[in-house]
Amino acid sequence: MANRKSFAQMLSGVAVLFLCVQFAVASATPPIGQVTMVIGVGNRIAPDGQKTLLRKGDSLQEGDGIETGANGHVHVRFVDGALVSVRPGSRLAIEAYRKDESGPSGVIRFKLEAGTVRSVTGQWGEADHDRFRLNTPIAAIGIRGTDFVVQSEAERVRAVVQSGAIVMAPLDGAQCQQSGLGVCNTAAAIKLSAEMGDVMLELRHRQ
């Protein structure tokens, strides 16, 4: 009886361990990108608001944010080959970054709360431009296969395009806020392409 009881207790322990392993595997979220360079101070902001210093090689997950100090630069390469460079004094939230199960594209949404970033479209964004969006507090930016730089301030947003094109629209319209992804096709939307030459697009708050 003693041996049988010990064996039963051992099986119970194995079962609990197996369930814990299953839970850990199920709850683990695969990384969506890797930090390739850090200069100065850069922080990862977890969904719960906790900050940790970023280092080269660190992984990022959907829902994370990146914050840089006055002299900080953080470069990230995402799983689809996209590149994002977060410049000094910036805050960028990765609100969505995941693969579409039904096709080659993905759902990609950033929010540049303040500062400057450069974004180079990866495979998922190239597969379907209408599944990408970069928002600022006052503007929505959709892409047309793009390498662009955007600067967000309290009262204005500026953008330049290195290749491809973007479409910028005020974010105060219900259509832009509800769509969540892609270009905001409103009367106030403006397209900026690299073919226009050395041109900067600026949107001022309530303009």
N, C-alpha and C positions, 0 to 999 in steps of 0.2 A: 504493500500500500504506500509506503514511504517513497519508494522509487517511482511508482506511478504518479504520485502527487508532485514530486520534483520534476518529472518529465512534463506534466501538464503545466506547471509554472513556467518551465523553460519555453514551451510552445507559446504560452501567453506573451512572454517577453519578446519572442521573435515576431509575433503578430503585431505587437505595438510598434516595434522597430520598423517593420515593413510598412505600416501605415504612416509613420513619421517620414520615412524616405519617400513614399508616394506623395505625401503632402508637400514636401520640400521641392520635389521635381515639378509638381503641378503648379506651385506658386512661383517658381523661378521664372523671371521674365528675361527673354533673350535680349542682349544688348542691341541697340540700333545704330551705334556709332562708337568711334574710338578717338580719343584726343591724340593728335599727332604732333602738337607743339604747344608749349606754354611759355610765355615770356612775362615776367612780372607776376602779379597776383591775379589768379583766376579761381573762381569758386563754382562748385556744382551746388545747385539748390534743389534738394529733393522735393517731391510733392508735398511732404509735410512741413516744408520750410527750413529744414535743417541744412546748414552749409558745411561743405568740406572742401579743402584745398584740392584743386585739380593738378594732376601731374601727367606728363606724357605717358601714353599707354592706358590711361583710365578709360573705362567703358561708360557710356551713357545709355539711359533708357527713356522710353516714351514717358513724358510728364516731367522730365528733368528741366532745370533752367541753368543758364550760364551767366555768371556775373563777373565782370572784369574791373580791376582797379584802375587808377588814373594812368598807370603805365602798363596795363595788362593786355596781352594778346592771347587768344585761345583759338586754335585751329582744330576742326573736327572733320573726319572722313566718315560718312555714313555707309551703311551696309550696301546701298545701291550705287556707291561711287560718288555720291554728291559731296561737295565740299562747302563748309561754312567757316568763315573767319570772323571772329568776334573781336572788334577793335576796343581800344581803351575806353573806360567809363561807360560800359554798355550792359544791358540786361536783356537776354533773349530766352524766351520760353519755348520748349519743344512740346507743343500742345498735342500733336498727333504725328506719328511716323510709323506706319505699318503697311505691310504688303497686302494687296488685294488678293484674296484666295481664288478669285474667278478669272484673273488675268495678270498681265505683266506689269501693271501700274500699281500705285500705292496711294495711301491717304497721307498727305503731308501738310501740316499747318504749323507755322511759327508765329510767335508774337514778339515783335521787337518793342519792348516797353520804353527803352531809351538807348541812345548811343548809335553805333554804326556797325553794320555787318556787311560782308560780301557773301553772296550765295551763288554757287555754281550747280546747276541742275544735274541730278544723277539719272540713272536708268528709269526709275519709277516715274519721276516727273516728266522725263522725255517721252515715256510711253503714253501719258495722258496729261497734258498741261492743265486740264480742268480739275485735276485732283490735287493741285498745289495752291497754297495761299500763304502769304506773309502779311500779317496785320500789324499795324501800329495803333496807338490810341486814337488817331484821327484818320488813318488811311488804310485801304485794302489794296494789296498788290497781287495781281495774277501774272503768270508768265507765258511766254511763247518760246520756250527753249532758250535758256538764258544764263548769262553770267552778269550779275548786276550788283551794285553797291547802294545801300539805302541808309540814310541818316535820319533818326527820329528825335525830334525835340518837342518841347511842350506845345509850341504854337505852330510848328511846321514840320514837313517831311520833305527831304530831298533825295533824289535818286539819279544815278547815272548807269548806263548800260554798256558793258564791254562787248557782248555779243548777244544776238537774238533780240528779244523785245519784252517789255513789260507793259501792263495796263494798270494805271493807278486811278482809284476813285475814292471819294470821301466815304468814311465808314459810318456816317451818321444816318444813312438811309436804311430802312428796314430790309430792303432786298439784299443789300450787301451783308448785313448781320445774319440774316436767316440762311443764306446760301452756304456760308461757311467755307467754301472752297471755290477755286477757279476765279475767273475774271468777273468783276461786278459790271454787268452791261447796263449801265445807267447813262443818262444824258451828260453827266458830269465826268464820266470816265475819259482818261486821256492816255493815248499810247505813246510810248517812247521806245525807239529802236536804235540799234547801233548804226544802222544805215543813215541816220540823221546827222551823224558826225559828232563833234564835241559839244553835246547839248546836255543840259541838266534840267530835270523836271522838278518843280517845287509846288507843293500844296500847302497852303496856309489854313489854319484852323478857322472854320466857318467862312471860308472863301467861296 
